[in-house]
Amino acid sequence: MRAVAFLAAICGGCGFHVPANPGDDTTVDAAVDAFVEPAPDAFVPLGACVTSPKYTTGPDGHRYFKTATTDRDGGVDACAADGAHLAVLETAAEDAYVHTFAAGDVWIGYDDLKTEGTFRWVTNSSAAYEHFEGSEPNDSGVEDCTYVHASDGTWNDTNCGDQRPAICECETGYAPRPTPGCRAMTGNTHDGRKYIIHRGSGAAKTWAAAKADCEAVGAHLPVFADREEEGPVNGEFTSANWMGLTDAATEGTFVWIDGTTPAASSIHWNLVSPHDNDTGRNCVRIDLDWEDDPCSDSKEYACECEP
């Protein structure tokens, strides 16, 4: 009992974070990356990376590991399995160390998958440090994920489905979100992101039922940062299909189910949409262009599976 009390005493103010309940549906899937404080007497086990001999301790006290060759999301999964995350390079010194440690092109945890042109760290770190090469990032084609150049250590944005090793970073007390079940399911990959495609006889569902079906396996209806990301997924279907966009909360204000707002450059309504002040049309489907339809309609859909 004294041992338990001692652990509670020393861990009560550690500030460890645990992921929000992925099944909580009290909001419109807002804050996908939200974390909540554990109870004062909660104990978060240290990740395996803290003691694993395959990790090397850097000058900042964090520990690093280079994975096998994989796409970017595979790198996230590999790091999470050890209780680590893709490297977050917050200073020039850390950047220089990782460049030397990597000894090759490697993924780091910086991307604009949520909002085109707005890069963020996988841990939601507020660090403003960047080291892109020349005119990069330039989103040439579909380029949403970042890697470090082996030659000079500068960064470049590239297709998230490219293959290269990733650098995992281990921080004491960091707790990654549980890997969703959809990661083990068969799906089609576009830009390195897995999509579970529901099409064909009997696959069509209402928007709410499709949303629930995706969430049951840890996925969500598609959220597209740009039109280049949207095209290949829509190409999986021969008819209209749901995406994760709705104005159910406020008529005329369309938001993605993760709480973000579509970028102006990604929006392409058809000639009759959106149907302003029509509260019977609150869910958005895509079929080359966008249209807000009744959420009670049944349509095919894809589930986007994040790592």
N, C-alpha and C positions, 0 to 999 in steps of 0.2 A: 504493500500500500504506500510506504514511504517513497518507493521508486516511482510509482505513478504520480504521486503528489509533486515529486521533484521535477519530473518531466513537464507536468502541467505548469509548474512555476517558471521554469526556464523558457518554455515555449509560448507562454501566454502572450508575450509582446513581440514575438519574432516577426510578425507581419507576413507570415506565409499566406499564399493565396491558393484557393482552390476554384475550379471552374464552376460557373453557374449551372444549375440543373438543366441539361440539354432538352429535357422534356417539358420545361415550363413554357406554356403557351398563353400566358396572361397578357402578353403584348404581341405586336405584329413582328415577332422574331427579332426584335430590336436588340442591338448590342450582342452580336454573335460572339464577339470576343470578350464579353463581360466577365469579370471576376468578382467574387464576394469574399469578405473576410470570414474565416472560420470562427466558431465559438472560441472564447478565451482559453478553454481547456482542451481544444482540439490539437491533435498531433498529426502533422503531415510527414509521412515517411520520406527520407532522403532518396532521391533518384539513384538508380544503380550507377549512373555515371560518376557520382561523387567518389566512389571507391573502386570503380572498374579500372584495371591495369591498362586497358586499351586507350584510356584518356590521358592526355599530357597536360600538366599544369603550366599555364602561361604566367607571364610577369604580373598580370592583373589579378592573379589568384583564381581566375576561372579556368576550367579544364576544357580541352578541345580534342575532337576526334574527326578523322576523315573517313567518310563512308565509302562503300563501293559505288560504282557508277549507277546513276538512277536519274529519273526526271525529278523536277523540283518537289512535287508533292510526295514522291517516294522518299526524298530526303527528309521532309517533315516527319513522315511516319517513322523512319529509321531513328531519328533523334528522339522522338517522343517515346519510343520503346525503351530508351535508356533513361527517361526522365529529363531529357535535354531539349534544346530548341536549335533551329538553324542559327548560325552565328549572327549576332547583332553587333555591328562595328560602330561603337559610339565615339571613338577617338582615333586620331591619326596613329597613335602608338599601338592600339589594339589592331587596327587595320594592317599596319606594317608587320606585326607579329604573325597574324593569320596568313598574310601573303607568303611569308617565309615558311611557315608551318605547312601550308597547303602544297607547295611545290607543284602547282598545276592549276588549271582552270577549275574553280569550285563554286557551287551555289552558296549564297548567303541569304539571310532572312529578310530581304527587302523587296517589295513588290507593289504594283498598282492594280492588283486584281479587283479591288473594291471599286475604285474610282479612277478612270483613266487619267494619267498624268499626275496623280497624287500618290506618291510612294509612302509606304508605311513599313515599320518593322513588325515582325511576326509577334513580338511581345508587347506591341503598342508603346514601345519606348518613345519618349519625346525628343530623343537626341536628333539634332539637326545636321550632324556630320554626314557628308557625302564625298565620294571620290570618283565620280563618273569621268569617263574619258572624253575629252573634246566636246563634241556636239551631242553626246549621249546624255540622257536616254532619248531615243528618237522614235520608239514604237514603230520600227520599220516592219510592216506586216502585222503580226500579232506578237508583241513583245511585252510581257508583263512581269517577268521575274529577272532577278539580278545575279550575275556571277562576277567573280574576281578574275581578271586576266593573269595568267601565269607569268607573262613577260615583264610587266611593270607594276602590277598590283592595282591598276585602275579598274573601274567597274563598267559593266555594260548591261543594258536590258536585252533580253532575248526571249524566245519562245519557251514557255514553262515546260514543254514536252521534250526539250533537248536533253541529251544524256551527258552527265558529268557527275563526279563525286560531289558530296555536300560536306560542309564543315558544321559539326554539331558543337554547341557551346553549353557547358554544364555550369549551372549556378546553384549553390546550396539553397534549398528551400523552394526552388522553382517547381511547380507542379503542372505539367501539360494537361490539357483536356483529354479525356478518354478518347481513344481512336474509335470513330464511329463504325458501326457494323457494315455500312455500305462499302467500306474500303476492301472488304473481303468478297464483295459481290462482283459478278461479271458485269462489265459496263463498257461503253465506248469512250475513248479518250480524245479530247480536243484541247489543244493548247496545254497539255499536261494535266487537265482536270477530268475526272471520271464523271460520266453521266449514265444513269440507269434509265434506259429508254422504255417507255410504256406505250406501245402502239399495237394496232391490229385488233382483231375481234375481241370484244369484251374489255379492252384496255381503257376506254374513255371513262372519265369520272368528272364529277363537279369539281370546281376549283378547290373548295374546302376539303373534299375527300382526297383529291390529288395531293394537296398540301400535307394532310395528315399521313398519307401513305409514305411520302418522302421522309417526313419527320420520324416515322416509326423506325427507320433504319439509319437515322442520324444524318440525313441529307435534307435538301430543301428544293423547292421549285427554282428554276434557273434565275440567276441574277446576272445580267450582262453589263459589263463596264463599257463596252463599245460594240459597234456593229460587226466588227471583224470577229469578235468572240461569239456573237449571236448566230452568224451565218451557218457554221458547220453543224450546230445543234439543231437549228430549224431544218437543215438539210436531211436530218434523220427521219423526217415526217413527210407525208404526202398531203396532209390536210392541216387545218388550224390546230394549234397546240398551246396549252397554258404556259405562261411564265409567271414569275413571282412578283408581279406588279399589280397594285390595287389602289383605289381611292376610297376604300370602304370607310376609313377613319374620317376623312374630310373630303366632301364632294369636290372634284376638280383638282385635288392635290394628290398626284400619283407618287407613291413611294414603293421601293423594293421591300420585300419581306424582311430584309436585314436592317431596315430603318434608313437606308441611304436613298438619295434622290437621283434619278437618271440624269446623266450628263446631257447637256443640250445637243451635243454632236451625235448622240446615240439614238435620239428620239425620231421615230418616223411613222407617225400616224397615217392611216389612209385618209381619203378625202372626206369621209363623214365622221371621223373620230378626232378627239374624244367627244362623247355625247355630253355636253355641258348640262349640268343640273338634272341629269337623268340618274336618279338614285337606284334605278333598276339595272344599271350597267356599271359594275364596280370592279370587274376583274378583266385582266388584259390577256389576250391571246395573240399569237403571232402566226402569220401565214404570208410570208414575204414582207408585209407591213403590219402595223399594230392596229388593233381595234379593241375598245372596251365593250365587253359582252356581259350578259347576265351571269352571275357566278353560279347559277343553278344549271347552266348548260353543261353538257358532258363533252369533254374533249380529251384527246390523247395528251401526254405530258412526259417530260423528262425530270428526273431527280438529279440535282447537282450534288456531288459527293466531295466535300472538302476533307483534307487530311486531319 
